[in-house]
Amino acid sequence: MTNDTKKQTTMSSGILLPQLLLSTLFICAYAALVYVIVIGDVETSDSTMPVLLIIVGSLTSSMTSVMSFWFGSSSGSKEKSRNGKDGN
């Protein structure tokens, strides 16, 4: 069984479905929040703006974790351990 076949089998069996759904939900919510703050016509008081900026900053730093899961070392490590090639 090739790597592509194993990956397709994993995806079709639904093992990554919760991660996919949560990642999609997080990215959509993040994009909507940034759109509303940057483009939208949201009136904020001087006291709520620092709170909004902290929330956006936290979500932005979490976005790197989501992207790393799908494209970074976490994804590569999982593939490597699935294949039984731990570098030994």
Backbone bond lengths (Angstrom), bond angles and torsions (degrees), N, CA, C in turn:
res aa  C-N    CA-C-N  psi(-1)  N-CA   C-N-CA  omega(-1)  CA-C   N-CA-C  phi
1 M - - - 1.447 - - 1.537 108.17 -
2 T 1.316 117.56 126.44 1.458 121.45 -178.28 1.521 110.48 -80.05
3 N 1.336 115.22 169.13 1.462 120.77 178.56 1.519 111.67 -59.14
4 D 1.341 117.00 -44.38 1.457 120.78 -179.74 1.522 111.45 -62.17
5 T 1.323 116.34 -40.34 1.458 120.00 179.51 1.520 110.69 -65.80
6 K 1.333 116.79 -41.19 1.464 120.27 178.52 1.523 110.59 -64.00
7 K 1.326 116.33 -41.39 1.462 120.25 -179.63 1.526 110.90 -65.14
8 Q 1.335 116.93 -42.59 1.450 120.56 178.29 1.523 111.06 -64.93
9 T 1.330 116.96 -39.07 1.457 120.77 178.14 1.518 110.27 -64.28
10 T 1.330 117.15 -41.70 1.454 121.14 179.15 1.521 110.40 -63.95
11 M 1.322 117.20 -45.48 1.459 120.76 -179.45 1.523 111.34 -66.51
12 S 1.323 117.75 -41.11 1.453 119.87 -177.48 1.518 112.47 -74.04
13 S 1.329 117.37 -23.75 1.456 119.16 179.22 1.519 112.01 -80.84
14 G 1.322 117.96 -6.79 1.452 121.79 174.83 1.508 114.86 85.76
15 I 1.330 118.54 13.27 1.455 120.30 -178.78 1.530 110.59 -66.49
16 L 1.304 117.58 -37.56 1.455 121.07 -178.78 1.529 112.89 -94.31
17 L 1.306 118.15 6.22 1.459 120.71 -177.36 1.528 113.12 -60.84
18 P 1.332 120.52 -45.99 1.473 118.56 178.34 1.526 112.78 -61.19
19 Q 1.335 116.88 -41.13 1.458 119.86 178.72 1.526 111.06 -64.36
20 L 1.315 115.86 -39.95 1.458 120.30 179.82 1.521 110.78 -65.20
21 L 1.318 117.04 -44.96 1.466 120.51 -179.76 1.523 111.82 -65.17
22 L 1.322 117.29 -44.82 1.465 119.81 179.77 1.525 111.86 -66.62
23 S 1.313 117.17 -38.74 1.466 120.10 177.88 1.520 110.85 -64.09
24 T 1.316 116.25 -43.45 1.466 120.74 179.42 1.523 110.72 -63.87
25 L 1.317 116.70 -43.88 1.464 120.96 178.92 1.527 110.51 -62.39
26 F 1.326 117.37 -44.64 1.458 121.25 -179.51 1.526 111.18 -62.81
27 I 1.330 117.02 -45.95 1.466 120.49 -177.90 1.528 110.88 -65.44
28 C 1.325 117.20 -41.08 1.473 120.28 178.67 1.524 111.40 -65.41
29 A 1.326 117.05 -42.80 1.464 120.40 179.05 1.527 110.79 -65.42
30 Y 1.319 116.80 -40.47 1.462 121.32 178.17 1.537 110.21 -62.76
31 A 1.321 116.47 -46.76 1.463 120.42 -179.66 1.530 110.71 -62.89
32 A 1.319 117.43 -40.29 1.461 120.80 179.20 1.529 111.02 -64.95
33 L 1.325 116.84 -42.01 1.460 120.45 179.44 1.524 111.24 -64.48
34 V 1.305 116.82 -45.38 1.466 120.00 179.12 1.529 110.05 -64.36
35 Y 1.315 117.59 -40.45 1.468 120.77 178.16 1.526 111.02 -61.13
36 V 1.320 116.21 -45.90 1.460 119.86 -178.44 1.525 110.85 -64.26
37 I 1.319 117.01 -39.79 1.467 119.54 -178.53 1.526 111.61 -72.81
38 V 1.338 117.00 -43.85 1.465 120.30 -174.72 1.528 111.94 -82.32
39 I 1.307 117.48 -49.51 1.459 121.76 -173.57 1.529 112.07 -94.91
40 G 1.318 115.07 -37.92 1.463 120.30 -173.61 1.509 113.52 -64.20
41 D 1.292 113.96 167.93 1.456 121.65 -178.47 1.526 108.89 -100.98
42 V 1.325 115.23 67.32 1.459 120.45 -176.75 1.522 109.00 -100.08
43 E 1.309 115.14 124.83 1.456 120.22 176.70 1.526 108.73 -90.99
44 T 1.309 116.09 123.28 1.460 120.29 178.55 1.522 109.17 -125.45
45 S 1.297 114.68 148.12 1.461 118.73 176.06 1.527 108.59 -83.86
46 D 1.312 114.82 169.28 1.461 119.42 -179.66 1.522 111.91 -65.30
47 S 1.319 117.57 -25.62 1.463 119.96 -177.56 1.528 112.81 -82.60
48 T 1.333 118.35 -23.54 1.470 119.91 -178.75 1.523 113.33 -91.25
49 M 1.309 118.16 -17.62 1.462 120.52 -178.16 1.527 112.72 -62.49
50 P 1.332 121.04 -43.89 1.475 119.38 177.30 1.532 112.53 -61.37
51 V 1.317 116.76 -35.52 1.465 120.25 178.67 1.523 110.03 -65.95
52 L 1.322 117.57 -44.29 1.463 121.09 177.65 1.522 111.33 -62.14
53 L 1.310 117.58 -40.15 1.458 120.21 179.71 1.529 111.58 -67.19
54 I 1.317 117.59 -35.80 1.466 120.62 176.56 1.525 110.22 -66.46
55 I 1.332 116.74 -41.77 1.473 120.59 178.76 1.524 110.38 -63.22
56 V 1.319 117.46 -45.84 1.469 120.58 179.40 1.526 110.24 -64.45
57 G 1.311 118.07 -39.20 1.459 120.73 177.33 1.519 112.64 -63.51
58 S 1.326 116.28 -41.39 1.472 120.11 177.57 1.517 111.34 -64.77
59 L 1.319 116.16 -43.66 1.468 119.59 178.82 1.525 111.39 -65.75
60 T 1.320 116.89 -36.21 1.460 120.02 178.35 1.521 111.18 -65.30
61 S 1.326 117.08 -40.69 1.463 118.63 178.20 1.532 110.84 -69.47
62 S 1.308 117.63 -31.36 1.469 120.60 176.08 1.526 111.51 -70.94
63 M 1.310 116.32 -26.92 1.467 120.42 179.08 1.524 110.54 -61.58
64 T 1.317 117.69 -34.37 1.461 119.46 178.20 1.526 111.33 -65.63
65 S 1.322 116.87 -33.17 1.470 119.97 176.89 1.522 111.03 -66.42
66 V 1.311 116.18 -41.04 1.470 120.12 179.19 1.526 109.80 -64.51
67 M 1.318 116.87 -45.72 1.458 119.87 -179.71 1.529 111.34 -66.69
68 S 1.321 116.89 -36.73 1.466 119.73 178.20 1.523 111.42 -65.93
69 F 1.314 116.89 -33.47 1.456 119.49 178.30 1.523 111.01 -62.20
70 W 1.319 116.53 -44.08 1.468 119.89 -175.94 1.516 113.08 -83.66
71 F 1.337 117.64 -34.63 1.462 119.56 -172.11 1.516 114.03 -119.85
72 G 1.315 118.34 -10.62 1.452 120.84 -172.44 1.511 114.29 -100.65
73 S 1.316 113.65 -152.70 1.457 120.50 -173.01 1.518 112.77 -67.91
74 S 1.324 119.25 -28.12 1.468 120.68 178.29 1.520 110.43 -61.46
75 S 1.319 115.90 -43.92 1.456 120.61 179.30 1.521 110.82 -64.18
76 G 1.325 116.63 -43.29 1.458 120.65 179.47 1.512 112.29 -66.45
77 S 1.320 116.61 -38.68 1.464 120.25 178.98 1.519 111.17 -65.49
78 K 1.321 116.19 -40.26 1.462 119.08 178.93 1.523 110.98 -65.03
79 E 1.326 116.62 -42.06 1.469 119.83 178.66 1.525 110.47 -62.72
80 K 1.338 115.57 -42.26 1.444 120.15 -178.10 1.532 110.71 -63.64
81 S 1.329 117.26 -43.44 1.459 119.98 -179.22 1.534 111.19 -70.48
82 R 1.333 116.89 -31.64 1.473 119.58 176.14 1.516 111.04 -65.41
83 N 1.317 116.08 -37.09 1.445 120.71 -178.27 1.528 112.56 -80.79
84 G 1.330 116.52 -10.29 1.456 120.63 179.95 1.511 114.08 78.50
85 K 1.328 116.47 19.60 1.459 121.67 -179.61 1.516 108.38 -110.27
86 D 1.304 117.02 82.89 1.455 121.43 -178.77 1.521 112.45 -86.51
87 G 1.293 117.64 8.09 1.442 120.99 -179.93 1.506 113.41 89.80
88 N 1.315 117.43 7.62 1.465 120.85 178.50 1.502 111.11 -86.53
